[in-house]
Amino acid sequence: MMMIERRAIPRRRVLKTGAIAYAGGGTACTVRNLSPNGARIDLANPLGLPSSFTLVIRADNIMRRCRPIWRSGSQLGVAFE
């Protein structure tokens, strides 16, 4: 079964250490793919995240406000604001 790409800009595969930061907390994550418009990240526990937060990728000096678009198990798709 072939997946249909619905994103305006395709994401590129990456493997980067990141962090999600929000008022009152934060958690480590792994960034699996990335585009100028969003990312797919893996989290140990995606439950309890706020409706928007900041994705930080220190190796690339990236700090982007984002919001969750979809969740599947430990994976989370986010759109940058």
Biopython code that builds the backbone (N, CA, C, O; Angstrom):
import numpy as np
from Bio.PDB.StructureBuilder import StructureBuilder

atoms = [
    (1, "MET", "N", (0.836, -1.171, 0.000)),
    (1, "MET", "CA", (0.000, 0.000, 0.000)),
    (1, "MET", "C", (0.883, 1.237, 0.000)),
    (1, "MET", "O", (1.788, 1.351, 0.827)),
    (2, "MET", "N", (0.636, 2.153, -0.905)),
    (2, "MET", "CA", (1.454, 3.343, -1.056)),
    (2, "MET", "C", (0.865, 4.510, -0.271)),
    (2, "MET", "O", (-0.342, 4.750, -0.320)),
    (3, "MET", "N", (1.714, 5.234, 0.453)),
    (3, "MET", "CA", (1.281, 6.400, 1.211)),
    (3, "MET", "C", (1.226, 7.607, 0.284)),
    (3, "MET", "O", (2.104, 7.786, -0.560)),
    (4, "ILE", "N", (0.209, 8.426, 0.437)),
    (4, "ILE", "CA", (0.085, 9.650, -0.341)),
    (4, "ILE", "C", (0.622, 10.802, 0.492)),
    (4, "ILE", "O", (0.190, 11.011, 1.625)),
    (5, "GLU", "N", (1.565, 11.547, -0.069)),
    (5, "GLU", "CA", (2.158, 12.691, 0.617)),
    (5, "GLU", "C", (1.188, 13.863, 0.565)),
    (5, "GLU", "O", (0.869, 14.366, -0.513)),
    (6, "ARG", "N", (0.718, 14.298, 1.743)),
    (6, "ARG", "CA", (-0.239, 15.401, 1.802)),
    (6, "ARG", "C", (0.392, 16.693, 2.292)),
    (6, "ARG", "O", (-0.289, 17.716, 2.363)),
    (7, "ARG", "N", (1.655, 16.676, 2.626)),
    (7, "ARG", "CA", (2.316, 17.876, 3.120)),
    (7, "ARG", "C", (2.636, 18.820, 1.967)),
    (7, "ARG", "O", (2.935, 18.380, 0.856)),
    (8, "ALA", "N", (2.570, 20.122, 2.241)),
    (8, "ALA", "CA", (2.920, 21.121, 1.229)),
    (8, "ALA", "C", (4.408, 21.044, 0.894)),
    (8, "ALA", "O", (4.801, 21.217, -0.260)),
    (9, "ILE", "N", (5.231, 20.785, 1.908)),
    (9, "ILE", "CA", (6.673, 20.653, 1.730)),
    (9, "ILE", "C", (7.092, 19.316, 2.338)),
    (9, "ILE", "O", (6.908, 19.114, 3.538)),
    (10, "PRO", "N", (7.649, 18.400, 1.547)),
    (10, "PRO", "CA", (8.057, 17.101, 2.095)),
    (10, "PRO", "C", (9.097, 17.261, 3.196)),
    (10, "PRO", "O", (9.919, 18.176, 3.164)),
    (11, "ARG", "N", (9.048, 16.358, 4.167)),
    (11, "ARG", "CA", (10.012, 16.365, 5.258)),
    (11, "ARG", "C", (11.203, 15.511, 4.884)),
    (11, "ARG", "O", (11.082, 14.553, 4.120)),
    (12, "ARG", "N", (12.367, 15.870, 5.433)),
    (12, "ARG", "CA", (13.565, 15.051, 5.207)),
    (12, "ARG", "C", (13.842, 14.233, 6.453)),
    (12, "ARG", "O", (13.634, 14.695, 7.575)),
    (13, "ARG", "N", (14.312, 13.014, 6.245)),
    (13, "ARG", "CA", (14.604, 12.131, 7.378)),
    (13, "ARG", "C", (15.835, 12.635, 8.111)),
    (13, "ARG", "O", (16.840, 12.995, 7.498)),
    (14, "VAL", "N", (15.737, 12.655, 9.437)),
    (14, "VAL", "CA", (16.855, 13.041, 10.290)),
    (14, "VAL", "C", (16.841, 12.143, 11.525)),
    (14, "VAL", "O", (15.879, 11.411, 11.756)),
    (15, "LEU", "N", (17.884, 12.201, 12.293)),
    (15, "LEU", "CA", (17.942, 11.519, 13.590)),
    (15, "LEU", "C", (18.681, 12.470, 14.525)),
    (15, "LEU", "O", (19.910, 12.461, 14.597)),
    (16, "LYS", "N", (17.910, 13.293, 15.243)),
    (16, "LYS", "CA", (18.486, 14.339, 16.072)),
    (16, "LYS", "C", (17.900, 14.283, 17.474)),
    (16, "LYS", "O", (16.724, 13.975, 17.664)),
    (17, "THR", "N", (18.736, 14.586, 18.441)),
    (17, "THR", "CA", (18.278, 14.714, 19.817)),
    (17, "THR", "C", (17.617, 16.069, 19.976)),
    (17, "THR", "O", (18.154, 17.089, 19.545)),
    (18, "GLY", "N", (16.447, 16.073, 20.597)),
    (18, "GLY", "CA", (15.737, 17.321, 20.806)),
    (18, "GLY", "C", (15.111, 17.366, 22.185)),
    (18, "GLY", "O", (15.283, 16.464, 23.004)),
    (19, "ALA", "N", (14.381, 18.442, 22.415)),
    (19, "ALA", "CA", (13.657, 18.604, 23.666)),
    (19, "ALA", "C", (12.389, 19.385, 23.396)),
    (19, "ALA", "O", (12.345, 20.237, 22.508)),
    (20, "ILE", "N", (11.365, 19.088, 24.164)),
    (20, "ILE", "CA", (10.117, 19.834, 24.130)),
    (20, "ILE", "C", (10.074, 20.647, 25.417)),
    (20, "ILE", "O", (10.217, 20.102, 26.512)),
    (21, "ALA", "N", (9.876, 21.946, 25.278)),
    (21, "ALA", "CA", (9.840, 22.830, 26.442)),
    (21, "ALA", "C", (8.491, 23.534, 26.498)),
    (21, "ALA", "O", (7.964, 23.968, 25.475)),
    (22, "TYR", "N", (7.939, 23.642, 27.704)),
    (22, "TYR", "CA", (6.672, 24.342, 27.912)),
    (22, "TYR", "C", (6.629, 24.830, 29.346)),
    (22, "TYR", "O", (7.398, 24.370, 30.190)),
    (23, "ALA", "N", (5.738, 25.754, 29.619)),
    (23, "ALA", "CA", (5.619, 26.310, 30.968)),
    (23, "ALA", "C", (5.398, 25.179, 31.964)),
    (23, "ALA", "O", (4.462, 24.393, 31.821)),
    (24, "GLY", "N", (6.242, 25.102, 32.949)),
    (24, "GLY", "CA", (6.082, 24.085, 33.976)),
    (24, "GLY", "C", (6.714, 22.748, 33.656)),
    (24, "GLY", "O", (6.528, 21.791, 34.408)),
    (25, "GLY", "N", (7.458, 22.648, 32.560)),
    (25, "GLY", "CA", (8.068, 21.358, 32.293)),
    (25, "GLY", "C", (8.769, 21.261, 30.964)),
    (25, "GLY", "O", (8.972, 22.248, 30.256)),
    (26, "GLY", "N", (9.129, 20.039, 30.653)),
    (26, "GLY", "CA", (9.813, 19.737, 29.412)),
    (26, "GLY", "C", (10.169, 18.265, 29.392)),
    (26, "GLY", "O", (10.089, 17.583, 30.414)),
    (27, "THR", "N", (10.559, 17.783, 28.238)),
    (27, "THR", "CA", (10.928, 16.382, 28.100)),
    (27, "THR", "C", (11.840, 16.206, 26.893)),
    (27, "THR", "O", (11.770, 16.974, 25.933)),
    (28, "ALA", "N", (12.690, 15.194, 26.950)),
    (28, "ALA", "CA", (13.576, 14.882, 25.831)),
    (28, "ALA", "C", (12.779, 14.196, 24.724)),
    (28, "ALA", "O", (11.755, 13.560, 24.978)),
    (29, "CYS", "N", (13.267, 14.337, 23.490)),
    (29, "CYS", "CA", (12.631, 13.670, 22.351)),
    (29, "CYS", "C", (13.684, 13.376, 21.297)),
    (29, "CYS", "O", (14.821, 13.841, 21.382)),
    (30, "THR", "N", (13.285, 12.595, 20.302)),
    (30, "THR", "CA", (14.113, 12.322, 19.137)),
    (30, "THR", "C", (13.369, 12.822, 17.920)),
    (30, "THR", "O", (12.212, 12.463, 17.702)),
    (31, "VAL", "N", (14.033, 13.658, 17.115)),
    (31, "VAL", "CA", (13.422, 14.185, 15.891)),
    (31, "VAL", "C", (13.736, 13.202, 14.773)),
    (31, "VAL", "O", (14.900, 12.912, 14.499)),
    (32, "ARG", "N", (12.680, 12.688, 14.123)),
    (32, "ARG", "CA", (12.832, 11.665, 13.078)),
    (32, "ARG", "C", (12.745, 12.221, 11.663)),
    (32, "ARG", "O", (13.400, 11.711, 10.754)),
    (33, "ASN", "N", (11.934, 13.270, 11.470)),
    (33, "ASN", "CA", (11.944, 13.960, 10.187)),
    (33, "ASN", "C", (11.605, 15.414, 10.415)),
    (33, "ASN", "O", (11.041, 15.782, 11.445)),
    (34, "LEU", "N", (11.963, 16.256, 9.422)),
    (34, "LEU", "CA", (11.921, 17.691, 9.639)),
    (34, "LEU", "C", (11.686, 18.402, 8.321)),
    (34, "LEU", "O", (12.216, 17.993, 7.288)),
    (35, "SER", "N", (10.897, 19.464, 8.349)),
    (35, "SER", "CA", (10.705, 20.344, 7.196)),
    (35, "SER", "C", (10.579, 21.767, 7.735)),
    (35, "SER", "O", (10.528, 21.955, 8.950)),
    (36, "PRO", "N", (10.529, 22.760, 6.870)),
    (36, "PRO", "CA", (10.308, 24.124, 7.356)),
    (36, "PRO", "C", (8.951, 24.293, 8.044)),
    (36, "PRO", "O", (8.761, 25.243, 8.803)),
    (37, "ASN", "N", (8.005, 23.380, 7.788)),
    (37, "ASN", "CA", (6.648, 23.506, 8.335)),
    (37, "ASN", "C", (6.347, 22.610, 9.532)),
    (37, "ASN", "O", (5.360, 22.842, 10.229)),
    (38, "GLY", "N", (7.178, 21.583, 9.793)),
    (38, "GLY", "CA", (6.853, 20.676, 10.889)),
    (38, "GLY", "C", (7.872, 19.573, 11.059)),
    (38, "GLY", "O", (8.934, 19.575, 10.436)),
    (39, "ALA", "N", (7.520, 18.611, 11.933)),
    (39, "ALA", "CA", (8.445, 17.527, 12.258)),
    (39, "ALA", "C", (7.673, 16.327, 12.780)),
    (39, "ALA", "O", (6.512, 16.435, 13.174)),
    (40, "ARG", "N", (8.347, 15.176, 12.774)),
    (40, "ARG", "CA", (7.846, 13.988, 13.478)),
    (40, "ARG", "C", (8.847, 13.687, 14.566)),
    (40, "ARG", "O", (10.050, 13.593, 14.322)),
    (41, "ILE", "N", (8.330, 13.538, 15.775)),
    (41, "ILE", "CA", (9.205, 13.292, 16.911)),
    (41, "ILE", "C", (8.755, 12.042, 17.657)),
    (41, "ILE", "O", (7.586, 11.659, 17.615)),
    (42, "ASP", "N", (9.703, 11.421, 18.336)),
    (42, "ASP", "CA", (9.431, 10.280, 19.213)),
    (42, "ASP", "C", (9.607, 10.747, 20.653)),
    (42, "ASP", "O", (10.579, 11.425, 20.986)),
    (43, "LEU", "N", (8.658, 10.377, 21.494)),
    (43, "LEU", "CA", (8.687, 10.726, 22.917)),
    (43, "LEU", "C", (8.512, 9.472, 23.747)),
    (43, "LEU", "O", (7.823, 8.539, 23.331)),
    (44, "ALA", "N", (9.127, 9.442, 24.913)),
    (44, "ALA", "CA", (8.913, 8.315, 25.819)),
    (44, "ALA", "C", (7.462, 8.282, 26.278)),
    (44, "ALA", "O", (6.875, 7.207, 26.403)),
    (45, "ASN", "N", (6.872, 9.465, 26.534)),
    (45, "ASN", "CA", (5.485, 9.543, 26.992)),
    (45, "ASN", "C", (4.824, 10.804, 26.435)),
    (45, "ASN", "O", (4.985, 11.879, 27.013)),
    (46, "PRO", "N", (4.082, 10.700, 25.324)),
    (46, "PRO", "CA", (3.469, 11.879, 24.725)),
    (46, "PRO", "C", (2.201, 12.358, 25.437)),
    (46, "PRO", "O", (1.615, 13.361, 25.031)),
    (47, "LEU", "N", (1.775, 11.666, 26.478)),
    (47, "LEU", "CA", (0.556, 12.060, 27.183)),
    (47, "LEU", "C", (0.817, 13.296, 28.034)),
    (47, "LEU", "O", (1.910, 13.467, 28.575)),
    (48, "GLY", "N", (-0.180, 14.147, 28.148)),
    (48, "GLY", "CA", (-0.082, 15.312, 29.004)),
    (48, "GLY", "C", (0.616, 16.511, 28.407)),
    (48, "GLY", "O", (0.889, 17.479, 29.116)),
    (49, "LEU", "N", (0.915, 16.471, 27.106)),
    (49, "LEU", "CA", (1.540, 17.632, 26.480)),
    (49, "LEU", "C", (0.509, 18.749, 26.304)),
    (49, "LEU", "O", (-0.667, 18.470, 26.069)),
    (50, "PRO", "N", (0.938, 20.005, 26.414)),
    (50, "PRO", "CA", (0.015, 21.117, 26.190)),
    (50, "PRO", "C", (-0.325, 21.269, 24.704)),
    (50, "PRO", "O", (0.258, 20.585, 23.862)),
    (51, "SER", "N", (-1.254, 22.152, 24.385)),
    (51, "SER", "CA", (-1.702, 22.332, 23.000)),
    (51, "SER", "C", (-0.670, 23.044, 22.135)),
    (51, "SER", "O", (-0.779, 23.012, 20.909)),
    (52, "SER", "N", (0.322, 23.682, 22.735)),
    (52, "SER", "CA", (1.468, 24.205, 21.984)),
    (52, "SER", "C", (2.680, 24.212, 22.902)),
    (52, "SER", "O", (2.553, 24.304, 24.123)),
    (53, "PHE", "N", (3.860, 24.112, 22.291)),
    (53, "PHE", "CA", (5.112, 24.040, 23.044)),
    (53, "PHE", "C", (6.240, 24.419, 22.110)),
    (53, "PHE", "O", (6.012, 24.702, 20.934)),
    (54, "THR", "N", (7.462, 24.426, 22.630)),
    (54, "THR", "CA", (8.643, 24.768, 21.830)),
    (54, "THR", "C", (9.485, 23.519, 21.605)),
    (54, "THR", "O", (9.826, 22.810, 22.551)),
    (55, "LEU", "N", (9.815, 23.257, 20.342)),
    (55, "LEU", "CA", (10.729, 22.173, 19.992)),
    (55, "LEU", "C", (12.127, 22.770, 19.903)),
    (55, "LEU", "O", (12.348, 23.743, 19.182)),
    (56, "VAL", "N", (13.068, 22.187, 20.637)),
    (56, "VAL", "CA", (14.446, 22.678, 20.677)),
    (56, "VAL", "C", (15.363, 21.596, 20.113)),
    (56, "VAL", "O", (15.347, 20.455, 20.575)),
    (57, "ILE", "N", (16.165, 21.962, 19.110)),
    (57, "ILE", "CA", (17.198, 21.073, 18.569)),
    (57, "ILE", "C", (18.508, 21.837, 18.718)),
    (57, "ILE", "O", (18.878, 22.627, 17.850)),
    (58, "ARG", "N", (19.199, 21.597, 19.814)),
    (58, "ARG", "CA", (20.404, 22.382, 20.154)),
    (58, "ARG", "C", (21.505, 22.251, 19.106)),
    (58, "ARG", "O", (22.186, 23.234, 18.813)),
    (59, "ALA", "N", (21.694, 21.072, 18.540)),
    (59, "ALA", "CA", (22.775, 20.861, 17.569)),
    (59, "ALA", "C", (22.638, 21.784, 16.362)),
    (59, "ALA", "O", (23.638, 22.139, 15.739)),
    (60, "ASP", "N", (21.400, 22.176, 16.026)),
    (60, "ASP", "CA", (21.154, 23.042, 14.868)),
    (60, "ASP", "C", (20.720, 24.455, 15.267)),
    (60, "ASP", "O", (20.344, 25.255, 14.411)),
    (61, "ASN", "N", (20.772, 24.761, 16.568)),
    (61, "ASN", "CA", (20.309, 26.063, 17.076)),
    (61, "ASN", "C", (18.883, 26.378, 16.630)),
    (61, "ASN", "O", (18.591, 27.497, 16.210)),
    (62, "ILE", "N", (17.998, 25.384, 16.724)),
    (62, "ILE", "CA", (16.599, 25.547, 16.327)),
    (62, "ILE", "C", (15.721, 25.603, 17.571)),
    (62, "ILE", "O", (15.835, 24.759, 18.460)),
    (63, "MET", "N", (14.849, 26.601, 17.629)),
    (63, "MET", "CA", (13.804, 26.703, 18.643)),
    (63, "MET", "C", (12.543, 27.137, 17.903)),
    (63, "MET", "O", (12.464, 28.265, 17.414)),
    (64, "ARG", "N", (11.561, 26.248, 17.819)),
    (64, "ARG", "CA", (10.348, 26.547, 17.054)),
    (64, "ARG", "C", (9.110, 26.258, 17.881)),
    (64, "ARG", "O", (8.988, 25.179, 18.461)),
    (65, "ARG", "N", (8.183, 27.221, 17.943)),
    (65, "ARG", "CA", (6.873, 26.988, 18.562)),
    (65, "ARG", "C", (6.128, 26.022, 17.661)),
    (65, "ARG", "O", (6.201, 26.137, 16.437)),
    (66, "CYS", "N", (5.419, 25.079, 18.242)),
    (66, "CYS", "CA", (4.681, 24.113, 17.440)),
    (66, "CYS", "C", (3.455, 23.614, 18.190)),
    (66, "CYS", "O", (3.288, 23.847, 19.387)),
    (67, "ARG", "N", (2.610, 22.921, 17.444)),
    (67, "ARG", "CA", (1.407, 22.321, 18.013)),
    (67, "ARG", "C", (1.266, 20.917, 17.452)),
    (67, "ARG", "O", (1.614, 20.673, 16.297)),
    (68, "PRO", "N", (0.757, 19.990, 18.259)),
    (68, "PRO", "CA", (0.578, 18.615, 17.784)),
    (68, "PRO", "C", (-0.508, 18.544, 16.704)),
    (68, "PRO", "O", (-1.541, 19.205, 16.807)),
    (69, "ILE", "N", (-0.263, 17.746, 15.684)),
    (69, "ILE", "CA", (-1.227, 17.512, 14.609)),
    (69, "ILE", "C", (-1.784, 16.095, 14.711)),
    (69, "ILE", "O", (-2.982, 15.881, 14.525)),
    (70, "TRP", "N", (-0.915, 15.130, 15.007)),
    (70, "TRP", "CA", (-1.360, 13.735, 15.162)),
    (70, "TRP", "C", (-0.465, 13.034, 16.185)),
    (70, "TRP", "O", (0.653, 13.470, 16.460)),
    (71, "ARG", "N", (-0.987, 11.936, 16.740)),
    (71, "ARG", "CA", (-0.254, 11.085, 17.681)),
    (71, "ARG", "C", (-0.503, 9.629, 17.333)),
    (71, "ARG", "O", (-1.606, 9.252, 16.938)),
    (72, "SER", "N", (0.523, 8.824, 17.483)),
    (72, "SER", "CA", (0.410, 7.390, 17.291)),
    (72, "SER", "C", (1.425, 6.719, 18.193)),
    (72, "SER", "O", (2.618, 6.711, 17.888)),
    (73, "GLY", "N", (0.971, 6.160, 19.290)),
    (73, "GLY", "CA", (1.890, 5.550, 20.250)),
    (73, "GLY", "C", (2.842, 6.592, 20.792)),
    (73, "GLY", "O", (2.408, 7.593, 21.363)),
    (74, "SER", "N", (4.135, 6.373, 20.624)),
    (74, "SER", "CA", (5.140, 7.313, 21.120)),
    (74, "SER", "C", (5.533, 8.362, 20.082)),
    (74, "SER", "O", (6.402, 9.195, 20.341)),
    (75, "GLN", "N", (4.893, 8.326, 18.898)),
    (75, "GLN", "CA", (5.219, 9.272, 17.833)),
    (75, "GLN", "C", (4.230, 10.435, 17.836)),
    (75, "GLN", "O", (3.055, 10.284, 18.171)),
    (76, "LEU", "N", (4.752, 11.602, 17.450)),
    (76, "LEU", "CA", (3.958, 12.814, 17.429)),
    (76, "LEU", "C", (4.327, 13.630, 16.207)),
    (76, "LEU", "O", (5.506, 13.885, 15.963)),
    (77, "GLY", "N", (3.326, 14.044, 15.431)),
    (77, "GLY", "CA", (3.565, 14.948, 14.312)),
    (77, "GLY", "C", (3.215, 16.353, 14.754)),
    (77, "GLY", "O", (2.147, 16.575, 15.324)),
    (78, "VAL", "N", (4.109, 17.314, 14.496)),
    (78, "VAL", "CA", (3.864, 18.686, 14.908)),
    (78, "VAL", "C", (3.970, 19.629, 13.714)),
    (78, "VAL", "O", (4.734, 19.395, 12.777)),
    (79, "ALA", "N", (3.179, 20.705, 13.775)),
    (79, "ALA", "CA", (3.257, 21.783, 12.786)),
    (79, "ALA", "C", (3.858, 22.995, 13.468)),
    (79, "ALA", "O", (3.484, 23.335, 14.590)),
    (80, "PHE", "N", (4.784, 23.641, 12.792)),
    (80, "PHE", "CA", (5.394, 24.851, 13.340)),
    (80, "PHE", "C", (4.442, 26.035, 13.177)),
    (80, "PHE", "O", (3.747, 26.158, 12.169)),
    (81, "GLU", "N", (4.426, 26.892, 14.182)),
    (81, "GLU", "CA", (3.549, 28.073, 14.148)),
    (81, "GLU", "C", (4.276, 29.254, 13.567)),
    (81, "GLU", "O", (3.702, 30.338, 13.457)),
]
sb = StructureBuilder()
sb.init_structure("model")
sb.init_model(0)
sb.init_chain("A")
sb.init_seg("    ")
for serial, (resi, resn, name, xyz) in enumerate(atoms, 1):
    if name == "N":
        sb.init_residue(resn, " ", resi, " ")
    sb.init_atom(name, np.array(xyz, "f"), 0.0, 1.0, " ", f" {name:<3s}", serial, name[0])
structure = sb.get_structure()
